[in-house]
Amino acid sequence: MLLLSTFLNINFTTPSWYSGRIWLLRLGYYKLTRPKVIADDWIWIVDHSVQWGKEKCLAILGIRQSQLPAADTILCHEDVEPLALFPVTKSNGDVVYAQLQETISKTGVPKQIISDHGTDVKSGIERFCQEFTDTVFVYDITHKAATVLKRELSTDYKWIEFIRLATSTRKQVQQTQLAAIAPPNQRSKARYMNVEPLIKWGLDKLCLLDNPNGFSCLECTRDHITLKLGWLTDFRRDLEEWKELIHIIKEAETFIKFQGIYRNCHIDLMMLPTFKAKTLRAMRIKTEMLDFVEQESKKASKDERLLGTSEIIESVFGKMKRLEHDQAKSGFTVFILSLAAIVSKTTTEIVHEALETVPTKKIHEWFKDNIGKSVQAKRMQVNNWIKDQEQKQNQKYAF
């Protein structure tokens, strides 16, 4: 805005980054606290966000079942409404249950709750569903798929060796002329939700090793590449098998993400021409995924469609952390309200209403009531204390 005003020779004051940040938080507070429609078809999407420190934040997003996107479409950020944010220093099943109970006052008792099977979240939701028997608890298909993969691969000695060699290769080539063919970085968290890029890397580099014409673009000899990547040839059959496992799981995931959960949806999944398995291992995984989808489909009433994935809330967490940048290392701050700002529809009228009705002091009050002293505030307090002690020490030696 400053560059634009200078270029056009228009004299007006431009807001600071801090003003923009406050506006975003006021918008988030408005969306979070504005009245919701009380109805019996709400779907709650529930998950914990974790940052530095011992704090967790239970986030609950919601969408009316009657407002679910049509089949073959997935949820977008603007489709869901922020229902609750519960920053806590301690969480267990009882705490989650109480948080769910509190959220009833905003929407009424939900038709469905979807989440992963994190211990405290699962315990709290199951207790809630025991009390409110019309509410069904659906297990997120993405986390189910990751659980299946983890069981298959964590005890596979060939996979363990493949990971070890890929890690070693990355360290060897990332600062060399072969950096372009380095293995992808392996995430320590949610590792089994992100194995596909590593398997694809292995198969692609086997293709490179099999085709001498590909070496010229790397400006090195075939012997040099073989020295670093030749070990991949020992995993040719394994990579093909792992690729098939990923394919079966991804087909089930994609089907549920786009079609949702409905009665006998496992039959439609089974009939997909792309949902085929060749090896015994892949056939076993296919059967397990079909059994899972069949059990979840029984939770849907006739002519009813339920949400099958909580992927949207993971996406929102990711966007919030990108907005935070390095502030994520400071634990939860008042910026958690940005999560509420970046979901649901944002129109000119909504922004105007938020800035008209939410004063800045409301943000500070919410922060004080819900978060208190952040990791960054404690860090500053410790640093100030150390600085004070150093000054006292210097003054002592000065005499």
C-alpha positions as CSV (number, residue, x, y, z in Angstrom):
1,M,0.0,0.0,0.0
2,L,2.9,2.4,0.8
3,L,4.5,1.6,-2.6
4,L,1.2,2.1,-4.4
5,S,0.5,5.5,-2.7
6,T,4.0,6.7,-3.5
7,F,3.7,5.6,-7.1
8,L,0.3,7.4,-7.5
9,N,1.4,10.3,-5.5
10,I,-1.5,9.9,-3.1
11,N,-1.0,11.0,0.4
12,F,-2.6,8.6,2.9
13,T,-1.5,6.7,5.9
14,T,-0.8,3.0,5.5
15,P,-1.4,0.5,8.3
16,S,1.5,-1.4,10.0
17,W,1.8,-5.1,9.9
18,Y,0.6,-5.1,13.5
19,S,-2.6,-3.4,12.5
20,G,-3.2,-6.1,9.9
21,R,-2.5,-8.8,12.5
22,I,-5.0,-7.3,14.9
23,W,-7.7,-7.0,12.2
24,L,-7.2,-10.7,11.4
25,L,-7.6,-11.6,15.1
26,R,-10.7,-9.5,15.4
27,L,-12.2,-11.2,12.4
28,G,-11.3,-14.6,13.9
29,Y,-12.9,-13.7,17.2
30,Y,-16.0,-12.5,15.4
31,K,-16.4,-15.7,13.4
32,L,-15.7,-17.9,16.5
33,T,-18.2,-16.2,18.8
34,R,-21.0,-15.2,16.5
35,P,-24.3,-17.2,17.0
36,K,-24.6,-20.5,15.1
37,V,-27.8,-22.1,13.8
38,I,-29.1,-24.6,16.3
39,A,-29.9,-27.8,14.3
40,D,-29.8,-31.5,14.5
41,D,-27.6,-32.1,11.4
42,W,-24.3,-30.6,12.5
43,I,-21.1,-32.5,11.7
44,W,-18.2,-31.7,14.1
45,I,-14.6,-32.1,12.9
46,V,-12.4,-32.4,15.9
47,D,-8.6,-32.5,16.4
48,H,-5.8,-31.2,18.6
49,S,-3.1,-28.8,17.4
50,V,0.2,-29.0,19.3
51,Q,3.1,-26.5,19.3
52,W,6.0,-25.9,21.6
53,G,5.4,-26.3,25.3
54,K,2.9,-28.5,27.1
55,E,-0.2,-26.8,25.7
56,K,-2.7,-28.3,23.3
57,C,-5.6,-26.7,21.5
58,L,-8.7,-28.7,20.7
59,A,-10.3,-27.2,17.6
60,I,-13.8,-28.0,16.5
61,L,-14.9,-27.0,13.0
62,G,-18.5,-27.7,11.8
63,I,-20.6,-28.0,8.8
64,R,-24.3,-28.8,8.4
65,Q,-25.0,-32.2,6.9
66,S,-27.5,-30.4,4.6
67,Q,-24.7,-28.1,3.4
68,L,-22.1,-30.8,2.5
69,P,-20.7,-30.3,-1.0
70,A,-22.1,-32.6,-3.7
71,A,-20.5,-36.0,-4.3
72,D,-17.2,-35.8,-6.2
73,T,-16.4,-32.6,-4.3
74,I,-14.3,-32.1,-1.2
75,L,-14.6,-29.6,1.6
76,C,-12.9,-26.2,1.2
77,H,-11.9,-23.9,4.1
78,E,-14.8,-21.6,3.4
79,D,-17.3,-24.5,3.8
80,V,-16.7,-25.0,7.5
81,E,-17.6,-22.9,10.5
82,P,-15.3,-22.4,13.5
83,L,-17.2,-23.7,16.5
84,A,-14.7,-23.8,19.4
85,L,-11.0,-23.4,20.3
86,F,-10.0,-24.9,23.7
87,P,-6.3,-24.2,24.6
88,V,-5.4,-26.4,27.6
89,T,-2.3,-27.4,29.4
90,K,-3.7,-30.9,30.2
91,S,-5.9,-33.0,28.1
92,N,-7.5,-36.4,28.6
93,G,-10.8,-38.1,27.8
94,D,-12.7,-36.3,30.6
95,V,-11.4,-32.9,29.4
96,V,-12.4,-33.6,25.8
97,Y,-15.8,-34.8,26.9
98,A,-16.4,-31.5,28.8
99,Q,-15.2,-29.5,25.8
100,L,-17.7,-31.3,23.6
101,Q,-20.5,-30.8,26.1
102,E,-19.7,-27.1,26.2
103,T,-20.0,-26.9,22.4
104,I,-23.5,-28.2,22.4
105,S,-24.7,-24.8,23.5
106,K,-23.6,-23.4,20.1
107,T,-25.0,-25.9,17.6
108,G,-27.1,-28.4,19.5
109,V,-26.2,-32.1,19.7
110,P,-24.3,-33.0,16.5
111,K,-25.4,-35.7,14.0
112,Q,-21.8,-36.8,13.5
113,I,-18.3,-36.3,15.0
114,I,-15.3,-37.2,12.9
115,S,-11.7,-37.3,14.2
116,D,-8.6,-39.5,14.4
117,H,-8.2,-42.0,17.2
118,G,-5.8,-40.0,19.3
119,T,-6.2,-41.5,22.8
120,D,-7.8,-38.5,24.7
121,V,-9.9,-37.4,21.7
122,K,-11.2,-40.9,21.1
123,S,-12.0,-41.5,24.7
124,G,-13.9,-38.1,25.1
125,I,-15.9,-38.6,21.9
126,E,-16.9,-42.2,22.7
127,R,-18.1,-41.1,26.1
128,F,-20.0,-38.3,24.5
129,C,-21.6,-40.7,22.0
130,Q,-22.6,-43.0,24.8
131,E,-24.6,-40.2,26.3
132,F,-26.0,-38.8,23.1
133,T,-26.8,-42.0,21.2
134,D,-28.0,-40.2,18.0
135,T,-24.5,-38.9,17.4
136,V,-22.2,-41.2,15.4
137,F,-18.4,-41.2,15.7
138,V,-16.6,-41.8,12.3
139,Y,-12.9,-42.6,12.2
140,D,-11.0,-40.4,9.6
141,I,-10.1,-42.5,6.6
142,T,-6.6,-40.8,6.2
143,H,-5.5,-41.8,9.7
144,K,-6.9,-45.3,9.3
145,A,-4.8,-45.6,6.1
146,A,-1.7,-44.4,8.0
147,T,-2.3,-46.9,10.7
148,V,-2.6,-49.8,8.2
149,L,0.6,-48.6,6.5
150,K,2.5,-48.3,9.8
151,R,1.6,-51.9,10.7
152,E,2.7,-53.2,7.3
153,L,6.0,-51.3,7.0
154,S,7.3,-50.8,10.6
155,T,8.0,-54.5,10.8
156,D,9.2,-54.9,7.2
157,Y,13.0,-55.3,7.5
158,K,13.4,-54.3,3.8
159,W,11.5,-51.1,4.3
160,I,13.6,-50.3,7.4
161,E,16.8,-50.8,5.4
162,F,15.4,-48.8,2.5
163,I,14.7,-45.8,4.9
164,R,18.2,-46.1,6.4
165,L,19.9,-46.1,3.0
166,A,17.7,-43.2,1.7
167,T,18.6,-41.1,4.7
168,S,22.3,-41.9,4.3
169,T,22.1,-41.0,0.6
170,R,20.4,-37.7,1.2
171,K,23.2,-36.7,3.6
172,Q,25.9,-37.7,1.0
173,V,24.5,-35.9,-2.0
174,Q,22.6,-32.8,-0.7
175,Q,25.7,-30.6,-0.9
176,T,27.0,-32.1,-4.2
177,Q,26.2,-31.9,-7.9
178,L,23.7,-34.8,-7.3
179,A,21.5,-32.7,-5.0
180,A,18.8,-32.7,-7.7
181,I,18.3,-36.4,-7.2
182,A,18.5,-36.5,-3.4
183,P,15.7,-38.5,-1.6
184,P,12.8,-36.4,-0.2
185,N,13.1,-35.4,3.4
186,Q,11.3,-37.8,5.8
187,R,9.0,-36.2,8.2
188,S,9.4,-37.4,11.8
189,K,5.7,-36.8,12.5
190,A,2.9,-38.4,10.5
191,R,5.6,-40.4,8.7
192,Y,3.3,-43.1,7.5
193,M,1.0,-40.5,5.9
194,N,3.8,-39.4,3.6
195,V,5.6,-42.5,2.3
196,E,4.3,-42.2,-1.2
197,P,6.9,-39.5,-2.3
198,L,9.8,-41.7,-1.1
199,I,8.5,-44.7,-3.0
200,K,8.1,-42.6,-6.1
201,W,11.6,-41.3,-5.7
202,G,13.0,-44.8,-5.6
203,L,11.1,-45.9,-8.7
204,D,12.0,-42.8,-10.6
205,K,15.7,-43.1,-9.8
206,L,15.7,-46.8,-10.9
207,C,14.4,-45.5,-14.2
208,L,17.3,-43.1,-14.3
209,L,19.8,-45.9,-13.6
210,D,18.2,-48.1,-16.3
211,N,18.6,-45.3,-18.9
212,P,22.1,-44.1,-19.5
213,N,20.8,-41.1,-21.6
214,G,19.5,-39.5,-18.4
215,F,23.0,-39.0,-16.9
216,S,24.0,-36.1,-19.2
217,C,21.7,-33.5,-17.5
218,L,23.4,-34.2,-14.2
219,E,26.9,-33.5,-15.7
220,C,28.4,-36.6,-14.1
221,T,29.3,-40.1,-15.1
222,R,27.2,-43.2,-14.8
223,D,29.7,-44.7,-12.4
224,H,29.3,-41.7,-10.1
225,I,25.5,-42.0,-10.0
226,T,25.7,-45.8,-9.6
227,L,28.0,-45.3,-6.7
228,K,25.4,-43.3,-4.9
229,L,22.2,-44.9,-6.1
230,G,23.2,-48.4,-7.1
231,W,21.8,-49.8,-3.9
232,L,18.3,-49.1,-5.3
233,T,18.5,-52.1,-7.6
234,D,18.2,-54.4,-4.6
235,F,14.8,-53.0,-3.8
236,R,13.2,-53.1,-7.3
237,R,10.6,-55.8,-6.5
238,D,10.0,-54.3,-3.0
239,L,9.3,-50.8,-4.4
240,E,6.8,-52.2,-6.9
241,E,5.0,-54.1,-4.0
242,W,5.0,-51.0,-1.8
243,K,3.7,-48.9,-4.7
244,E,0.8,-51.3,-5.0
245,L,0.0,-51.0,-1.3
246,I,0.0,-47.3,-1.6
247,H,-2.3,-47.5,-4.6
248,I,-4.9,-49.6,-2.8
249,I,-4.9,-47.4,0.2
250,K,-5.0,-44.2,-1.9
251,E,-7.9,-45.5,-3.9
252,A,-9.9,-46.1,-0.7
253,E,-9.0,-42.7,0.7
254,T,-9.9,-40.9,-2.5
255,F,-13.2,-42.6,-2.8
256,I,-14.3,-41.7,0.7
257,K,-12.9,-38.2,0.5
258,F,-15.0,-37.4,-2.5
259,Q,-18.1,-39.7,-2.0
260,G,-18.4,-39.7,1.8
261,I,-19.8,-42.5,3.9
262,Y,-23.2,-44.0,3.0
263,R,-25.0,-47.3,3.3
264,N,-23.1,-50.1,1.4
265,C,-20.6,-47.7,0.0
266,H,-18.0,-50.4,0.3
267,I,-19.7,-52.2,-2.6
268,D,-19.2,-49.2,-4.9
269,L,-15.6,-49.0,-3.7
270,M,-15.1,-52.7,-4.4
271,M,-16.5,-52.3,-8.0
272,L,-14.1,-49.5,-8.9
273,P,-12.0,-50.8,-11.9
274,T,-8.9,-49.1,-10.4
275,F,-9.3,-50.8,-7.0
276,K,-7.4,-53.9,-8.0
277,A,-4.7,-55.9,-6.2
278,K,-2.2,-58.4,-7.6
279,T,0.0,-59.5,-4.8
280,L,-1.2,-61.4,-1.7
281,R,-0.1,-58.5,0.5
282,A,-2.1,-56.0,-1.5
283,M,-5.1,-58.3,-1.5
284,R,-5.0,-58.4,2.3
285,I,-4.8,-54.7,2.6
286,K,-7.7,-54.3,0.1
287,T,-9.8,-56.6,2.2
288,E,-9.0,-54.7,5.4
289,M,-9.9,-51.4,3.8
290,L,-13.1,-52.7,2.5
291,D,-14.0,-54.2,5.9
292,F,-13.3,-50.8,7.5
293,V,-15.4,-48.9,5.0
294,E,-18.3,-51.4,5.4
295,Q,-18.3,-51.0,9.2
296,E,-18.3,-47.2,8.9
297,S,-21.1,-47.3,6.3
298,K,-23.4,-49.0,8.8
299,K,-23.3,-45.7,10.9
300,A,-25.2,-43.9,8.1
301,S,-29.0,-44.0,7.9
302,K,-30.8,-44.9,4.7
303,D,-30.3,-42.1,2.0
304,E,-27.8,-40.3,4.3
305,R,-24.3,-39.2,3.6
306,L,-21.7,-38.7,6.3
307,L,-18.3,-37.0,6.1
308,G,-15.5,-39.6,5.8
309,T,-12.4,-37.5,6.3
310,S,-11.2,-34.8,8.8
311,E,-8.5,-33.8,6.3
312,I,-9.9,-30.2,6.2
313,I,-8.9,-29.5,9.8
314,E,-5.3,-30.7,9.1
315,S,-5.2,-28.3,6.1
316,V,-6.4,-25.4,8.3
317,F,-3.7,-26.2,10.9
318,G,-1.1,-26.2,8.2
319,K,-2.3,-22.8,6.9
320,M,-2.3,-21.3,10.4
321,K,1.3,-22.5,11.0
322,R,2.4,-21.0,7.7
323,L,0.9,-17.7,8.8
324,E,2.7,-18.0,12.2
325,H,6.1,-18.7,10.6
326,D,8.6,-18.8,13.5
327,Q,6.0,-17.8,16.1
328,A,5.0,-21.5,16.1
329,K,8.1,-22.0,18.2
330,S,6.7,-19.7,20.9
331,G,3.8,-22.0,21.8
332,F,0.2,-20.9,21.5
333,T,-0.4,-17.2,21.4
334,V,-3.4,-15.1,20.7
335,F,-2.7,-15.8,17.0
336,I,-4.6,-19.1,17.4
337,L,-7.7,-16.9,16.6
338,S,-6.4,-16.7,13.1
339,L,-7.6,-20.3,12.7
340,A,-11.1,-19.0,13.0
341,A,-10.5,-16.2,10.6
342,I,-9.3,-18.3,7.7
343,V,-12.3,-20.6,7.6
344,S,-16.0,-20.0,6.5
345,K,-16.9,-17.3,4.0
346,T,-15.3,-13.9,4.3
347,T,-17.1,-11.1,2.6
348,T,-16.8,-7.4,2.8
349,E,-19.9,-7.3,4.9
350,I,-18.5,-9.8,7.4
351,V,-15.2,-8.0,7.7
352,H,-17.1,-4.7,8.2
353,E,-19.3,-6.3,10.9
354,A,-16.3,-7.9,12.7
355,L,-14.3,-4.6,12.8
356,E,-17.4,-2.7,13.9
357,T,-18.4,-5.1,16.8
358,V,-15.1,-6.5,18.1
359,P,-12.8,-4.0,19.8
360,T,-9.1,-4.8,20.3
361,K,-9.7,-5.2,24.0
362,K,-11.8,-8.3,23.4
363,I,-8.8,-10.0,21.8
364,H,-6.7,-9.2,24.9
365,E,-9.4,-10.5,27.2
366,W,-9.8,-13.7,25.2
367,F,-6.1,-14.2,25.4
368,K,-6.0,-13.7,29.1
369,D,-8.9,-16.0,29.8
370,N,-7.9,-18.8,27.5
371,I,-4.1,-18.8,27.1
372,G,-2.3,-16.7,29.6
373,K,1.4,-16.6,29.5
374,S,2.9,-18.0,26.3
375,V,6.2,-19.8,25.8
376,Q,7.6,-16.6,24.2
377,A,6.5,-14.5,27.2
378,K,8.2,-17.0,29.6
379,R,11.3,-17.0,27.4
380,M,11.4,-13.2,27.6
381,Q,10.9,-13.3,31.4
382,V,13.8,-15.7,31.8
383,N,16.0,-13.6,29.5
384,N,15.2,-10.4,31.4
385,W,16.0,-12.1,34.7
386,I,19.3,-13.4,33.3
387,K,20.1,-9.9,32.0
388,D,19.3,-8.4,35.4
389,Q,21.6,-10.9,37.2
390,E,24.4,-10.1,34.7
391,Q,24.0,-6.4,35.4
392,K,24.2,-6.9,39.1
393,Q,27.2,-9.1,38.7
394,N,28.9,-6.5,36.5
395,Q,28.1,-3.8,39.1
396,K,29.6,-5.9,41.8
397,Y,32.9,-6.3,40.0
398,A,33.0,-2.6,39.0
399,F,33.6,-1.7,42.7
